[in-house]
Amino acid sequence: MRLRNIRGSREAIAESSYIIHEEESRAGTWKEIFGNDHPLYIEIGMGKGKFIMELARRNPQNNYVGIEKYSSVLIRALEKMEQEEAPLSNLYFVRMDAEAIVKVFAPGEVQGIYLNFSDPWPKDRHAKRRLTSPEFLRRYDQILAPEGRIEFKTDNRALFDFSLESVKEVGWKLDAVTCDLHRDEALNAGNIMTEYEERFSAQGNPIHKMVISR
């Protein structure tokens, strides 16, 4: 899908205090950036920011970084942040390609990773670009704390099945899994819906979720 360019988005992002710039020099410094030693969680492909902003509101004892590749999407999250009555001091955004993730976070620096409704990249030749591919799981392995976990949600069954195979290939373990999140009382407890999740579930599409660790 071709994203519409939003005039002025790159300039606004470049000037915002909510955006961390020169991200590849930040590995190992996130405690200094936030000014505390709270656990750090990241969302890769955060879209317009609804999920991670609500997560940060509910959990002031944690720090969060939302990662988004496209300026035309990130600008919407930035607009939401600027409309907050009280600033979310435990949340920053980064505009970057997830392939560079190991340059931005140090080994063991991240407590958990959220992947929500990631691009399925349906063509086989693009499989390595999927955020749940073995290649990406190996990247996450480098930055996750030993007890760190990844939570993944999607409405795309083919991507979910591929992700389950990826977990098996790299030797990780499934801590929890469901093919109908909103009917799973345990996994749906405290669930925060993304914009995509609201749309897809309203159309009657079941939401798949897995929680994995090493």
Secondary structure, DSSP 8 states (H G I E B T S, - for coil): ------TTHHHHHHH-TTB--SGGG-TT-HHHHHTS---EEEEES-TTSHHHHHHHHH-TTSEEEEEES-HHHHHHHHHHHHT-SS--TTEEEEE--GGGHHHHS-TT-EEEEEEES-----SGGGGGGSTTSHHHHHHHHHHEEEEEEEEEEES-HHHHHHHHHHHHHHT-EEEEEES-GGG-HHHHTT----HHHHHHHHTT---EEEEEE-
